[in-house]
Amino acid sequence: MSNKTTKVKKVLSAVAGLGLLAGCSTLPDDTNPEAISSYAPAPSGQEAPTPTDGQPSDLLLRDFFTASAHPLRNHQAAKRFLTSGMQGRWQSDAPTMVLDRIDIASEGSGDDSKITYRVRGNIVGTLGVGGVFDPQYTAFETSYEMQNVDGQWRISNLPNVVVLDRQDFVGTYRARNIYFPDINGRALVPDRRWIYTGQQSTAASLVSLLVAGPQDRLKKAVRNLIPEDATAQVSSDNEGDPAVHFTGLQELSADARRLLAAQVVWTLVGSEVRGPYELTADGTPMSDDTHGKWLVQDLSQYDPNVQVQAPLRAVSGGDIYQQDGTRAQKLDGWLAQQYVESVALSPRDEVFAAVTGRGDEPRQLMIGAKGDQPVSSVRADSLTRPTWGLDATSAYVVADGERITEITRNPETGAVGEQKVDSSTMRMVDGDEKRISVFRVSHDGARAVMIVNGRVYVVTLETTDDGTKRLGAPVEIGHAVGDTAVSADWSDDGSVLVGTRANDAPVWDIEVDGSYSQQITGRNLSAPVVSVATDGSKIYVTDANALMQFDVTSEESRFWREVPTMQGKRATPVLAD
């Protein structure tokens, strides 16, 4: 994570309201996993509790749940709380559930030899092998039976699951991004994992996850360069710098090895494992390009935290304005010759994708640079705001709330083509009528956030064998906002900004895996927040009255303020995708 993003997160945390964080891992012990989240508090360093002499049954049960947050040696710490017979039967590699809280109440009065407790809570997520978080929000209720063994209470019967209280989780687990290249090898895609902090080597943990490959949801949106039979060893060289030694990479080309080096370096950099980095493949340097150690400067083209620098634009009254110092200047050319309802700006080459039309008129998608003759594309009764992929060669729009279309553009000729995105996985979304009101592609082009009937989902943009796009399974990440979502867009760190129609919580920041949600101060905003955007230093929103901004780099910021150049105009912000 970039220093800028880290600072932004700290400020957001200071002005945030209620948050939701959950997760755990069932990674094998020998992978030495470790992950850290910018949101989670620093690890407490406390050891797992152990049963104490004469401990009351209810307190022993609570200590058992706390000990369950320490998975080393097959949950040895938690098994100390079980009867000897139960220790061998409890499968601690079973699904792990994180509850918002754990409520305990006895079933009946019990006696001196046995007692049963009813355990209740809400599941906010589960994590499986590899530390992949799966957001949920369902009720949990089950029984735990306890037996008095030689004067000491022990758990004699329990469900075959690992249950954690989220407060225990945040003291022992954190999240890191590991990176895999996109299908075309042009960008690094974050793969967010949650891992236990009590491991010895952060570098070894992260590299082991890279070798294991991407999580299932990302497999058809990224490339996995590491062969199945490849191995990696992590150590420190004579100077104390990280050294990663791969075997089984004989078939990788020079370009593929350089891309793998970018994966490793940016994964370690983002997890605060400092370089320079020694990387070898089958006993030789990873690449002939670097005879010494790798520095981040050697792989700057793959920096996953790069934010495209472009002046703020805004759409107001059918016109597009560009911020120019202390003024807002209306753009001319074809963009000024028709009523623009919404627009997206490509991250490269400044190509505009604009939805034109107003009132009862059909909507038309127009694509071109400001000085070009635009090309007409998708036409429908309604079109979502367009969204660009990684560059100016691919854009997306949703027609009439359901038909997702990818528009490909030839950068040499400006010619465009259309192909339908397979959205058959939308059947997994609850509800008979599923209207997509927002569809925004991530900066790396591998995911999209969408709002369906007011709810927030993230989908993977999978590439099929014939090169077309298909939606992966939609995952709801915005349980905290319910069905109040109106707008959404990506932050530079990969989280999702969400605007709602709720006056008490108009703006949210939500992690891509749904593990964390936090309110951003809305003390002087008026819902609905119909648009959101950020350039990493400021957050821009359009509320019921005006285009507003919040300076997240200033710890003195307490209020949203009108964008000075757009005062008196209700406008929607436009930043480069």
PyMOL commands that set and color helices and strands:
alter all, ss='L'
color gray80, all
select helices_A, chain A and resi 3-15+29-31+57-67+72-79+84-89+166-172+202-212+216-218+254-270+296-302+333-336+424-428+479-481+564-566
alter helices_A, ss='H'
color red, helices_A
select strands_A, chain A and resi 19-21+96-99+103-106+114-127+133-149+152-157+162-165+173-181+188-196+231-236+242-247+278-281+284-285+313-316+319-324+327-330+340-345+351-356+363-369+375-380+387-388+394-399+403-409+416-420+436-441+447-452+455-463+469-471+475-476+485-490+496-500+507-510+516-520+531-534+538-542+547-551+561-562+572-574
alter strands_A, ss='S'
color yellow, strands_A
deselect
rebuild
show_as cartoon
